[in-house]
Amino acid sequence: MASTILIVDDHPGFRATARALLVAEGFEVVGEVDDGRSALEAARRLKPDLVLLDVQLPDTDGFAVASELCKENGSGPIVVLTSSHDASDFGSLVQGCGAAAFVPKAELTGAVLRAVLR
Amino acid sequence: MRRSTLAAVVGLGLLLSGIALALIFTSNHEEHPEFAAFTQLVVTWSFILGGLVAWARRPDNDFGRLMTAVGMSVFVGALSESNESIIFTIGWVFGGIFIAVFIHALLAFPRGYLETRLIYAIVSIAYVELTLGAFLVGLFDDPTNPSNDCPSCPANAFLVADSPTTVAALNALMMILAVPALVASLYVFRRRWRAASVPLRRVLAPVYLTAGTTLLLLAVALVVSSISERAGQIVFWVLVFVFASVPIAFIFGLVRGRLARAGMGQLMLELGQAHEPGQLREALARALGDENLRLAYWIPETQSFADLDGSPIELPEPGGEELATMAERDGQVVAALIHHRSLEEDRLFVEAAAAAAALALENERRLAALAEAQARNRALLDAVPDLMFRMDRDGNYLEYKGAREDLAVPPEQLIGSNVRDVLPSDVADRFVEDIRRAVDTGKLMRHDYRLEIDGVPRDWEARIVKAGDDAVVIGREFTEQKRAQLELERLHAELQQRHRDLEHERDFIRTVVDSTPSLLCLTTPGGYVVRFNSSLERLSGRADDDLVKGEAFWDVFIAPEEREEVQRALERVAEEGGRGEYENTWVTASGEPRRVAWSTAPLRDDRGDPRLLVCGMDITERKRHEDELRRSRARIVEASDVERRRLERNLHDGAQQRLVSLSLVLRLAQAKIEADPAGADELLGQASEELGQALEELRELARGIHPAVLSDRGLGPALEALAARSPLPVGLELDGDRLPEPIEAAAYYVVAEALTNVVKYAEASSVAVSIERVNGRAIVEIADDGVGGADPGGGSGLRGLVDRVEALDGLFVVESAPGRGTRIRAEFPCG
């Protein structure tokens, strides 16, 4: 059974490209949302295996959303942060928010996400 | 001497004599009572009477009383005639006491007191020997002892032991003391004799002769009696008579002195014959028996005494060897007779002589006064530094007085020569002319002249007065005065120049003070206004007049909320006396606040009073500019930050996102290329489009940062590109030359921002852009035909343009009346 993914990003172009890439790699994209508040709501509702979460969101940032999602111990989804910036631009914020991994947008592949899910 | 004293003394003497006679004639051991009684009476009464005479003449002198005491003390010896042992012993032991009193009287003669320590010692030895010494001898001497030759004398009541050896030893001891004392006495007499004047010697001679003989005999008796009792007794008897003759000698000396002065008649005779100066003194000296007599004449003009030569004479001090007796005529002192003090005893005689000589003295006094006046005038003349000549009316020198070095020719050649031979002709002519005029008219003539004496030019003033048929010429030198006057004139001129310089300096300072933009106020050290300059008048709107003077500086010029601070500052300056620098809000008379930087400095005003100078500078405009600059800088920094954020956002949201998508699409296409070549091809087409858009966005972004064409090709091509991209028709009017790079950049952004605003807000149909250079200024103008109403302070875009322009010292103006389009104008200085 294919792993389910929720894509959170305010750029429609990236969402569409990421969906096409992940579906082609055998993942099931269960939802797309464009801000932090919708992301929390969709994660609770859709219960995806993994949330691909953009750091820069219009209402809040990805770290805050990741912290909120990771509070639900065990039952929550695996969170993978993504950004057009490099992880070093964010320092310790990446480690402190409970996200399982950080993947630069340009390096997103199905293999990377599968490695995280394993 | 009082009569009662006289009666008491005589009465006591008679009583003692009576007792003595009774004792002598009842004595059972007196072998020669008549002789004893005789000597007793002669010695006692010669001294008592002689003493009384001296006592009466000189009651202030103790000599008379001492002589009387000698006479009385002789009585003690008469007690030895008594048959009663105790009375006999007192007389026998202390009978010699009168000798001590006699030595005392003799050494006190003629002054009446013991003058020196030596004399005092001699007298003391005499008293000690004849009281204590005699008593000691009496303790060991028995009168009935054969050696004393008085077998029938009563017993010695004091006798302790009959010891002739002890007596001899004691006598020898006393001799050792007595002989030097006697020798010393003789020395004293000799000294006195030598010091005495002739009249005094007349008195002293008989007394010293008899007394000296007495003392000599006493010494002889002492020596002889220790060798032969009998010979001693003979000497003793002689001694008694010589001794008794001392008072007689005194009276004799007195009488002798008087006899010498008895020649009053002779004096009167001599006074009549005394015609030559000095004869009068000799006559008076002879009459008064004082060869050293001097005459001092009273000179009323100088209120002092002088001798016949006019030399001043000081009268003798009281208590000295000399006395002065005044000779008076009609109650006025004429002269003083200065004579020996011994003449005091004949005061009346001296005064009579002085009175008799008064007329003659008066004549001589006139001589003395004349001599004195002459001496005084001569001294006065000598003291005058002037040259004086007597000359006849032809100019011949007759007499002169003056220093040799002041004369044009040696003095020996002067007298008899003519002024024309001595002085240069022009000077000599003037002299002869003035001498003749003075002699003819009797008027005082005067003129100045210059003479070269020993090569030195000297200035003189001549005064010429008539003197009989001749003239007296007085020459007074004033070379020094003339030099001093020239120096004075030079100093005066210098002072005037200094004064003028000071006035110029003062005018200069006044001009500076009134034209300087500095605000100057002079206050008291406590901060009360004295005066202030025109600049402060203009700033404060107050006149420098009496309304403000004396008011506290802070009350007049300082804003109310800062008055206390300024008052404290000035008080601190007053206490510490230093300088201070402050910045405060001053206030004009109309209440407008002005920011002023001010300082204080202590100084003294033109009267030398301590003052405080408050010196201020109106920095209100400067402050405003500074504030504006600060704000402008802050805005530039802020604008820069905003721009950076905008760039970051644009990159992130635009090109970066497109490149991320491109990366994912290419990866997807790669994955599909074999399984789904048609899908992959579609994805590659999509990627190509995405890449083109990314490139376009990057170009647009780069232009926003800094258009490449602006730096490469200049403002004109850059603005043409801008106009071409604008959705509105843009009319461009450009000056060909390039401007400095910062101005081109600023001008570009002004146009770019203005065009953006026109497109966004103006609703315009066209816009005109012009760049021109006028008088070294580049003028950029953007005018549209839109709705107008733009607010330059409103948007951050326009505000940023203002900062950018002003940073280059440019001017930015927006004209945007509603409905009349907007005209933006930026001007830059460009050399």
Interface residues (C-beta under 8 A of the other chain):
Chain A: H11 G13 F14 T17 A18 A20 L21 A24 E25 Q56 S84 K105 A106 L108 T109
Chain B: H652 D653 Q656 Q657 R658 L659 V660 S661 S663 L664 V665 R667 L668 A671 K672 E690
